[in-house]
Amino acid sequence: MTRTADLSDDDLAVLRLISTGLTTEAIARELGMSERTLRRRGRLICDRLGVKTPIEAVVWAVRSRLI
């Protein structure tokens, strides 16, 4: 299984919003979740991709042409 298969449409939406430079608070509000839930989701995305930070996950997604 490739790493792209591990990301849901919701995960990609999170990465898309992170890439815009919005704050955690604004992204959580946009997605209708708490900041804590957003941070947890970001950590899970990073774990799936084998990267250390959400920004690295965004870079990976951009390079993979997913966002």
C-alpha positions as CSV (number, residue, x, y, z in Angstrom):
1,M,0.0,0.0,0.0
2,T,1.3,3.4,-0.9
3,R,1.3,6.3,1.5
4,T,-1.3,8.1,-0.6
5,A,-3.8,5.3,0.1
6,D,-3.6,6.0,3.8
7,L,-4.9,9.6,3.5
8,S,-8.6,10.2,3.4
9,D,-10.3,13.2,1.7
10,D,-10.7,14.7,5.1
11,D,-7.0,14.3,5.8
12,L,-6.3,16.1,2.5
13,A,-8.7,18.9,3.5
14,V,-6.8,19.4,6.7
15,L,-3.5,19.6,4.8
16,R,-5.0,22.0,2.3
17,L,-6.1,24.3,5.0
18,I,-2.8,24.1,6.8
19,S,-1.1,25.0,3.5
20,T,-3.0,28.3,3.4
21,G,-1.3,29.5,6.6
22,L,-4.5,29.7,8.7
23,T,-4.1,29.3,12.4
24,T,-5.0,26.1,14.2
25,E,-8.1,27.9,15.6
26,A,-9.3,29.0,12.2
27,I,-8.8,25.6,10.6
28,A,-10.6,23.8,13.5
29,R,-13.5,26.3,13.2
30,E,-13.6,25.8,9.4
31,L,-13.7,22.0,9.8
32,G,-16.1,22.1,12.8
33,M,-13.8,20.4,15.3
34,S,-11.9,21.4,18.4
35,E,-8.3,22.6,18.2
36,R,-7.3,19.5,20.2
37,T,-9.0,17.2,17.7
38,L,-7.3,19.0,14.8
39,R,-3.9,18.7,16.5
40,R,-4.5,15.0,17.1
41,R,-5.6,14.5,13.5
42,G,-2.5,16.3,12.3
43,R,-0.3,14.0,14.4
44,L,-2.0,10.9,12.9
45,I,-1.5,12.3,9.4
46,C,2.2,12.8,10.2
47,D,2.5,9.3,11.6
48,R,0.9,7.8,8.5
49,L,3.3,9.7,6.2
50,G,6.4,9.1,8.4
51,V,7.1,12.8,8.8
52,K,7.7,14.9,11.9
53,T,5.5,18.0,11.4
54,P,2.3,19.0,9.7
55,I,4.3,21.4,7.5
56,E,6.4,18.4,6.3
57,A,3.1,16.6,5.6
58,V,1.9,19.5,3.5
59,V,5.2,19.6,1.6
60,W,4.8,15.8,1.0
61,A,1.2,16.3,-0.2
62,V,2.2,19.1,-2.6
63,R,5.1,17.2,-4.0
64,S,2.8,14.2,-4.5
65,R,0.3,16.6,-6.2
66,L,-2.4,15.7,-3.8
67,I,-3.1,19.3,-2.9
